[in-house]
Amino acid sequence: MPVIRNKLNQRIVIHLKGGKHIDLSEKGTADVTDEDLSSSHLQDLLIKENVVMEEAEKTEMRKSSYIRKGK
């Protein structure tokens, strides 16, 4: 499963398809699905390099985010 990491010193709320969100703390990481990666907001953040992809093994001990379902 792909892992993303917030490179900013501030929290980011990433809007995903289907009304879900990832609340990514500063310098935090989160597991994402292939469907989550197709989100236009996440793609924009990856292009701007505010969020980067990492190897899952490197981030196993540093998980600090959660996914919230929209209303």
DSSP file (Angstrom, degrees, kcal/mol; ACC not computed):
  #  RESIDUE AA STRUCTURE BP1 BP2  ACC     N-H-->O    O-->H-N    N-H-->O    O-->H-N    TCO  KAPPA ALPHA  PHI   PSI    X-CA   Y-CA   Z-CA
    1    1 A M              0   0    0      0, 0.0    32,-0.1     0, 0.0    55,-0.1   0.000 360.0 360.0 360.0 132.9    0.0    0.0    0.0
    2    2 A P        -     0   0    0      0, 0.0    30,-2.6     0, 0.0     2,-0.4  -0.290 360.0-150.7 -65.2 150.9    1.4    3.4   -0.9
    3    3 A V  E     -AB  31  54A   0     51,-0.9    51,-2.6    28,-0.2     2,-0.3  -0.983   5.8-159.6-124.6 134.7    2.4    5.8    1.9
    4    4 A I  E     -AB  30  53A   0     26,-2.8    26,-1.9    -2,-0.4     2,-0.4  -0.850   3.5-156.9-111.8 152.4    2.3    9.6    1.7
    5    5 A R  E     -AB  29  52A   0     47,-2.5    47,-2.2    -2,-0.3     2,-0.5  -0.994  16.9-129.2-131.0 135.1    4.2   12.1    3.9
    6    6 A N  E     - B   0  51A   0     22,-2.8    45,-0.2    -2,-0.4    21,-0.1  -0.706  17.8-171.3 -79.1 121.7    3.4   15.7    4.6
    7    7 A K        +     0   0    0     43,-2.9    44,-0.1    -2,-0.5    -1,-0.1   0.529  57.0  92.5 -90.9  -7.0    6.5   17.8    4.0
    8    8 A L  S    S-     0   0    0     42,-0.6    19,-1.1     2,-0.2     4,-0.1  -0.413  79.5-126.3 -87.4 162.3    5.0   21.0    5.5
    9    9 A N  S    S+     0   0    0     17,-0.2     2,-0.3    -2,-0.1    17,-0.2  -0.064  90.3  65.7 -94.0  31.2    5.2   22.2    9.1
   10   10 A Q  S    S-     0   0    0     15,-0.1    17,-0.3    14,-0.1    -2,-0.2  -0.982  92.4 -91.3-148.4 157.9    1.4   22.5    9.2
   11   11 A R        -     0   0    0     -2,-0.3     2,-0.4    15,-0.1    14,-0.2  -0.378  36.4-158.5 -68.4 144.7   -1.6   20.1    9.1
   12   12 A I  E     -D   24   0B   0     12,-2.8    12,-3.1    -4,-0.1     2,-0.6  -0.994   9.2-154.4-126.1 134.0   -3.1   19.3    5.7
   13   13 A V  E     -D   23   0B   0     -2,-0.4     2,-0.5    10,-0.2    10,-0.2  -0.949  17.4-157.2-104.5 115.8   -6.7   18.1    5.1
   14   14 A I  E     -D   22   0B   0      8,-3.1     8,-2.3    -2,-0.6     2,-0.5  -0.837   7.8-140.7 -99.9 123.3   -6.7   16.2    1.8
   15   15 A H  E     -D   21   0B   0     -2,-0.5    26,-0.4     6,-0.2    27,-0.4  -0.723  24.0-171.4 -87.0 123.6  -10.1   15.8    0.1
   16   16 A L    >   -     0   0    0      4,-2.9     3,-0.8    -2,-0.5     4,-0.1  -0.596  31.5 -82.6-108.3 169.8  -10.6   12.4   -1.5
   17   17 A K  G >  S+     0   0    0      1,-0.2     3,-0.8    18,-0.2    -1,-0.1  -0.352 110.3  35.8 -66.4 152.5  -13.2   11.0   -3.8
   18   18 A G  G 3  S-     0   0    0      1,-0.2    52,-0.2    51,-0.0    -1,-0.2   0.626 130.1 -71.4  79.1  13.6  -16.4    9.8   -2.2
   19   19 A G  G <  S+     0   0    0     -3,-0.8    51,-0.8     1,-0.3    -1,-0.2   0.581  94.8 135.7  80.7   9.1  -16.5   12.5    0.5
   20   20 A K  E <   - E   0  69B   0     -3,-0.8    -4,-2.9    49,-0.2     2,-0.3  -0.523  34.6-162.1 -88.0 160.0  -13.6   11.1    2.5
   21   21 A H  E     -DE  15  68B   0     47,-2.6    47,-2.5    -6,-0.2     2,-0.5  -0.973  15.0-144.1-136.7 151.0  -10.7   13.2    3.9
   22   22 A I  E     -DE  14  67B   0     -8,-2.3    -8,-3.1    -2,-0.3     2,-0.9  -0.986  11.9-155.5-112.9 121.8   -7.2   12.5    5.2
   23   23 A D  E     -DE  13  66B   0     43,-2.6    43,-1.2    -2,-0.5     2,-0.7  -0.843  18.2-170.8 -96.9 100.8   -6.2   14.7    8.1
   24   24 A L  E     -DE  12  65B   0    -12,-3.1   -12,-2.8    -2,-0.9    41,-0.2  -0.842  10.7-144.0-104.1 113.1   -2.4   14.6    7.8
   25   25 A S    >   -     0   0    0     39,-1.0     3,-2.5    -2,-0.7   -19,-0.3  -0.153  43.8 -66.4 -69.7 168.0   -0.5   16.2   10.7
   26   26 A E  T 3  S-     0   0    0      1,-0.3   -17,-0.2   -17,-0.2    -1,-0.2  -0.345 122.9  -4.5 -59.3 131.0    2.7   18.2   10.2
   27   27 A K  T 3  S+     0   0    0    -19,-1.1    -1,-0.3   -17,-0.3    -2,-0.1   0.596 107.8 140.5  59.6  14.0    5.4   15.8    8.9
   28   28 A G    <   -     0   0    0     -3,-2.5   -22,-2.8    36,-0.1     2,-0.3  -0.265  41.4-140.8 -82.8 170.1    2.9   13.0    9.4
   29   29 A T  E     -Ac   5  63A   0     33,-0.6    35,-1.2   -24,-0.2     2,-0.3  -0.878  13.8-173.4-128.6 161.1    2.3    9.9    7.2
   30   30 A A  E     -A    4   0A   0    -26,-1.9   -26,-2.8    -2,-0.3     2,-0.3  -0.983  26.3-120.6-153.6 143.7   -0.7    8.0    6.0
   31   31 A D  E     -A    3   0A   0     -2,-0.3     2,-0.3   -28,-0.2   -28,-0.2  -0.654  36.0-170.3 -77.5 140.2   -1.4    4.8    4.0
   32   32 A V        -     0   0    0    -30,-2.6     2,-0.1    -2,-0.3    -2,-0.0  -0.951  16.0-129.0-132.0 153.8   -3.5    5.5    0.9
   33   33 A T     >  -     0   0    0     -2,-0.3     4,-1.8   -32,-0.1     5,-0.1  -0.460  32.9-105.3 -91.5 170.2   -5.2    3.2   -1.6
   34   34 A D  H  > S+     0   0    0      1,-0.2     4,-0.7     2,-0.2    -1,-0.1   0.857 124.3  53.9 -63.0 -34.5   -4.8    3.4   -5.4
   35   35 A E  H >4 S+     0   0    0      1,-0.2     3,-0.8     2,-0.2   -18,-0.2   0.902 105.8  52.3 -66.1 -40.7   -8.3    5.0   -5.5
   36   36 A D  H >4 S+     0   0    0      1,-0.2     3,-1.8     2,-0.2     6,-0.2   0.881 103.3  59.0 -61.2 -37.8   -7.1    7.7   -3.0
   37   37 A L  H 3< S+     0   0    0     -4,-1.8    -1,-0.2     1,-0.3    -2,-0.2   0.740  96.0  62.8 -64.5 -22.4   -4.1    8.4   -5.2
   38   38 A S  T << S+     0   0    0     -3,-0.8    -1,-0.3    -4,-0.7    -2,-0.2   0.515  75.8 118.0 -82.0  -2.9   -6.5    9.3   -8.1
   39   39 A S    <>  -     0   0    0     -3,-1.8     4,-2.3    -4,-0.2     5,-0.2  -0.426  65.3-139.7 -63.9 133.3   -7.9   12.2   -6.1
   40   40 A S  H  > S+     0   0    0      1,-0.2     4,-2.2     2,-0.2    -1,-0.1   0.859 101.3  53.3 -65.7 -34.8   -7.3   15.5   -7.9
   41   41 A H  H  > S+     0   0    0    -26,-0.4     4,-2.0     2,-0.2    -1,-0.2   0.928 111.0  45.5 -66.3 -44.2   -6.5   17.3   -4.6
   42   42 A L  H  > S+     0   0    0    -27,-0.4     4,-2.2    -6,-0.2    -2,-0.2   0.897 111.3  53.3 -65.3 -39.6   -3.9   14.7   -3.6
   43   43 A Q  H  X S+     0   0    0     -4,-2.3     4,-2.3     1,-0.2    -1,-0.2   0.907 108.0  50.7 -61.2 -42.0   -2.4   14.8   -7.1
   44   44 A D  H  X S+     0   0    0     -4,-2.2     4,-2.3     1,-0.2    -1,-0.2   0.911 110.3  49.4 -61.4 -42.9   -2.1   18.6   -6.9
   45   45 A L  H  <>S+     0   0    0     -4,-2.0     5,-2.0     1,-0.2     6,-1.4   0.865 110.7  50.3 -65.8 -36.0   -0.3   18.3   -3.5
   46   46 A L  H ><5S+     0   0    0     -4,-2.2     3,-0.6     3,-0.2    -1,-0.2   0.899 110.2  49.9 -67.5 -40.6    2.1   15.7   -5.0
   47   47 A I  H 3<5S+     0   0    0     -4,-2.3    -2,-0.2     1,-0.2    -1,-0.2   0.908 112.4  46.6 -63.9 -42.1    2.9   18.0   -7.9
   48   48 A K  T 3<5S-     0   0    0     -4,-2.3    -1,-0.2    -5,-0.2    -2,-0.2   0.561 110.8-127.3 -74.7  -8.2    3.6   20.9   -5.6
   49   49 A E  T < 5S+     0   0    0     -3,-0.6    -3,-0.2    -4,-0.5     3,-0.1   0.748  75.7 124.5  62.8  27.6    5.7   18.5   -3.5
   50   50 A N  S   <S+     0   0    0     -5,-2.0   -43,-2.9     1,-0.2   -42,-0.6   0.738  81.9  32.4 -77.4 -25.9    3.8   19.5   -0.3
   51   51 A V  E    S-B    6   0A   0     -6,-1.4     2,-0.3   -45,-0.2    -2,-0.3  -0.985  79.2-168.8-128.7 139.2    3.1   15.7    0.0
   52   52 A V  E     -B    5   0A   0    -47,-2.2   -47,-2.5    -2,-0.4     2,-0.3  -0.908  23.6-113.8-128.3 157.1    5.5   13.0   -1.2
   53   53 A M  E     -B    4   0A   0     -2,-0.3     2,-0.3   -49,-0.2   -49,-0.2  -0.684  37.3-177.0 -85.4 142.2    5.3    9.2   -1.7
   54   54 A E  E     -B    3   0A   0    -51,-2.6   -51,-0.9    -2,-0.3     2,-0.3  -0.884  33.4 -93.5-133.1 165.6    7.5    7.1    0.6
   55   55 A E    >>  -     0   0    0     -2,-0.3     4,-0.9     1,-0.1     3,-0.6  -0.627  33.3-129.7 -77.4 139.4    8.3    3.4    1.1
   56   56 A A  H >> S+     0   0    0     -2,-0.3     4,-0.6     1,-0.2     3,-0.5   0.841 103.7  60.2 -61.0 -35.8    6.1    1.7    3.7
   57   57 A E  H >4 S+     0   0    0      1,-0.2     3,-0.7     2,-0.2     4,-0.2   0.860 101.7  53.4 -63.2 -36.0    9.0    0.2    5.6
   58   58 A K  H <4 S+     0   0    0     -3,-0.6     3,-0.3     1,-0.2    -1,-0.2   0.801 114.7  39.8 -68.0 -29.1   10.5    3.6    6.4
   59   59 A T  H X< S+     0   0    0     -4,-0.9     3,-1.6    -3,-0.5    -1,-0.2   0.345  77.7 110.0-106.8   6.0    7.3    5.0    7.9
   60   60 A E  T << S+     0   0    0     -3,-0.7     3,-0.5    -4,-0.6    -1,-0.2   0.833  87.2  38.7 -53.8 -38.3    6.0    2.0    9.9
   61   61 A M  T 3  S+     0   0    0     -3,-0.3    -1,-0.3    -4,-0.2    -2,-0.1   0.484 109.7  62.0 -92.1  -3.3    6.7    3.7   13.3
   62   62 A R    <   +     0   0    0     -3,-1.6   -33,-0.6   -34,-0.0     2,-0.2   0.069  61.5 143.7-115.0  25.5    5.7    7.3   12.3
   63   63 A K  B     +c   29   0A   0     -3,-0.5   -33,-0.1    -4,-0.2   -35,-0.1  -0.478   9.7 155.0 -67.8 128.0    2.0    7.0   11.4
   64   64 A S        +     0   0    0    -35,-1.2   -39,-1.0    -2,-0.2     2,-0.3  -0.165  39.4  77.1-151.8  49.3    0.2   10.1   12.6
   65   65 A S  E     -E   24   0B   0    -41,-0.2     2,-0.3   -36,-0.1   -41,-0.2  -0.930  51.1-153.3-147.8 171.3   -2.9   10.7   10.6
   66   66 A Y  E     -E   23   0B   0    -43,-1.2   -43,-2.6    -2,-0.3     2,-0.5  -0.986  18.1-122.2-147.9 157.9   -6.5    9.4   10.2
   67   67 A I  E     -E   22   0B   0     -2,-0.3     2,-0.4   -45,-0.2   -45,-0.2  -0.865  24.2-160.6-103.8 132.9   -9.1    9.2    7.5
   68   68 A R  E     -E   21   0B   0    -47,-2.5   -47,-2.6    -2,-0.5     2,-0.3  -0.926  13.4-133.0-114.5 134.5  -12.5   10.8    8.1
   69   69 A K  E     -E   20   0B   0     -2,-0.4   -49,-0.2   -49,-0.2   -50,-0.1  -0.681  27.1-120.3 -84.8 139.7  -15.6   10.0    6.2
   70   70 A G              0   0    0    -51,-0.8   -50,-0.1    -2,-0.3    -1,-0.1  -0.234 360.0 360.0 -72.1 166.2  -17.6   12.9    4.9
   71   71 A K              0   0    0    -52,-0.0    -1,-0.1   -51,-0.0   -51,-0.1   0.441 360.0 360.0 -87.9 360.0  -21.2   13.6    6.0
